[in-house]
Amino acid sequence: MKINGESGTLSPSAHQGDQTSSVKLVMSWCSPMAHQVAISLRHKRVKFTLIDEKILNRNPRTLNANPLCKKVPILIHRRRLVQDPLIIMEYMDDAMSKDLVQLLPSDPFERCAARYWSRYIQTKVIATVLKCVDQDEGGATDCLFNTFIHLDKILSIVAPECCFFMGDELGFVDIVFAPIIPWLQALEHLDTIRLPTALECPHLHKWLDALKRHPSVRPSLQVCSPERLEVFIAENFRDQPVGQ
C-alpha cells in the first residue's frame, strides 16, 4: 500500500477541518466510487490521508477490512471503518462538524430526492458505463445511450436553469456522477460507446461542463484521466494495445 498525505495528487494543497488527523481513505485511482468519497472530503474541506490500493490486486489489509464486498472505498474515521460510498457520504454529514459543507440538503423532501437520484445514478448510469468496459456485454452501449437521453429529460425537469443537478451549488447527486466523466471520455475515444451530442442532450452537456470546472472535482479528473484510463482498459480488458 502506498500512503500519501493530504498534499498528494488527489487532494488540494490546504484544507481546514477539525477531524483532519483522524481521516483516512482507502481507494484506487481508477475507482469512480472511491473518487465520490475523495471529492466529498475535498468539498467539505476535510484533510485526509490517502491509502492507494491496487484495484486488481487487493491488499490483505483491504480484504480484512471489508471481507463481505472486498471493495474500495473504505473510510477510516477515528479508527472506525465505514464502507459503501453513498453511506460514507451520509456518514460524513452526520459524524463530522456541522460547520463543514453539508453534502445533503437540509430540507427532508430534498434529502429524499437526493438519495433517490443518487441511487439512480449509481445503479442505472455508472453500473452501465462500467459494463461497457467489457466488450462482451451485449446491449450495454445502446442502453447507455438511451439512459443519457432519459437523464437529459430528467435534468430539464429537475434543474432546467441550474448548472448542477439540484441547484446552483455542487451537491450530493453531482458528486456521485462526476467521477464517471473520464470513463465516458476514454470509452468514447476507444469507440466503445457513443455519447449524445450537445444538440441531442443540452442539459446533460451543461451539467458535464459545470462538473469538470468545479475545483472539488478537478483533482480527481486529473488523477483518473481519460488517457490513463485508456491504458488501464487496454492492459486489463482488451486484447490489443491502445491505438491498434
N, C-alpha and C positions, 0 to 999 in steps of 0.2 A: 504494500500500500504506500502510495505517495501522499504525504501530508503537506498542504500548502496553507500559509497564513492568509489573513484577510486581504493582504496586499497582493495576493496572487492573481492569476489571469482571470479568474471567474468573479472577481469582486472589485468594487470601486476602491480607490486608494484610501478613503477615510469614511467611517460611519460613526454614528452616535447610537448609543443604546445601553441599557442598564444590565443586560444579560450577556454582554459580549464575551466574557471569558468562559462561559459555560455552554456555548452552542457549537456543535459540530455537525457537518453534513457529509454523509457517505453517499457518493454519487459517481456516475460515469459521465465523461464528457459528451457522449452521444445520446444519452437518455433524455428524451423530451420531458418525461415525468420528473426526473431529477432536476431539470432546469426550471420546472414550475416552482419548486421549492427555493432554488437559488435566486430566482427573480423575486420571489416573495420576500425573502430575507433582505435582499438588496433594497426593495421598495420600502420596507419597514425600517431600513437603515440600522439593521442589527449586524454587528460583527459576528463572523463565524469562521471556524477552521474547516477547510475543505479536505476531505479524505477521498482521494481519487481512486476509484475502483475500476478494474478491467471488466467490462460488461460480459465478455465471452469467456472469462477465466476467473470465476468468483474466488475471492479470498476466503479461507475458512472462517475468518472473523465475521464476514458478512453473512455467511450461511448460518453461523451460530446465532447471530443477532436477529435474523429473520428466517427461521427454519421452515415456516409454512410456505411463503412465497419465494424465498431466495432471491429477492429483487431489491434494487435501489430505487428510490432514495430511502435513507434512514436518517432521521433527525435525532441527534443526541443532545438532550437539553437537561442540564442538572442531573446527569447520569441516568436519565430516563430515555428509553428508545421509543420513538414514535414512527410508525410506518404508514404507507399509502399517502401519495402526495396531497390529495384533497383533504384527507383527515389531518395531515401535518399542517396545511394552510389554516384550517379552522383552529387547530390547537394553538398556533402562534397568536391568533387574535385573542384566544381565551386565556392563555398562560403567560403571555408577555405583557409588558406595561401598556395600559390603555392610552398612554401619551403617544405611543407609536402609531403610525398609519394603520388603520383598520382595513383589512382586505375585503371583508364582507360588509354590506350596507347595514346601517343601524335599524332601519325600518324592517319589521318582521316579514311583511309581504315581499319586499325587495330581496331580503335574505333568502327566502324560499325560492324566488325566481333565479337568483344567482346560483344556488345549489342545483336547481333543475337544469339550467342551461350548461353548467359546468359538467354535469354528468353526461349530458347530450354530446358535448364537445369531446369528452374523454372516450365515450363508448362508440359513438357514431362517426366521428371525424378522425380523431387521432388513431383509433384502432384500425380504421380502413386504410389510412395512409401507410401505416406500418405493414399491413398485409400486402400492399403494393410493392414493398421491397422484395418480397418473394415472388418472382415472375410466374411461379406455378399457381398462384392464387387467381384462378379464373374469375372474371367478372368484377374484381375489386376496383379496377381502374374506371370502368363505366359507373360503378356505384359511387365512387368518389366524386366524379364529375357532377353527377346528379345531386349528391349531398351538398356540394358547394352552391349549386343553383338554388337549392332549398335554403341553405344558410343565408344567401343574399336576400331572399324574401323575408327571412326572419329578421335580419338586420334592418330592413326597410320598415318593419313594423315596430321593433323594439327600440331602435335608436336611429330614426330617419335623418336627423340633423346633427347627430353627435359623432365624434371621432371614434369613441370606444363603445363597447357593447351595451353598457347601461348608463352612459352619460359622457361627460367631458373629461373625466379623470380615469386613469388606469385602475381597473378593478379585478375582482376575483376571476370572472369569466375570461377577461383579456389575458391574464397571467396563465390560465390553463391552456389557452390556444397558442400563445406566442411562440413557445419552443418548437412547434412543428413547422414553422416557416422555412428554416433552412432545409428540412427534409423535403418539403414541396419543391423548393428550387432545385435541389440535387436530383430528385426523381424526374422532374420535367426536363432537365438538361440531359439526363440519360435516356430520354424518350420513353420512360416508363409510364408517365401519366401526362394528361393534358389539362391544364388549369383553365377555367373560363377566363375570357379576356375582360378588360375593364368595361368594355361596352356591354358584355353579357352580364357581368356582376359588378356594377359600380360601387355598391355599398360594401361588398367584400373587399375590393381593392382599396377603398378609402380606409377601411379598418386595418388592412395589412400595412399600408404606408404609415399609419399612426403608430402601430406597434413597433415597426422597425426603427422609428425615430426616437422612441422613448428611452431615456437614459437608464432605467432599471432593466430594460430588455436587451439593449445593445451589447453589453458584455457577453451574454450567453450566445447571441447570434454570431459574435466574433469567434468565440471558442469553438462552437459547433457550427462551423462554416459550411456552406454547400460544397466547396472544393474538398474539404477534409472528409465530409460525408461521402462524396463520390468515391474516394479512395477506399474508405471503410466498406462501402457497399460492394465495390468491385472485388475486394480481397476476401470478403466473407459470404457474399450472396450471389456472385457471378462467376462464370467460368472463364471470362476473358478480362484483361486489364481495361481500365477506363480509357476511352478513346478508340477502342477497337471494336 
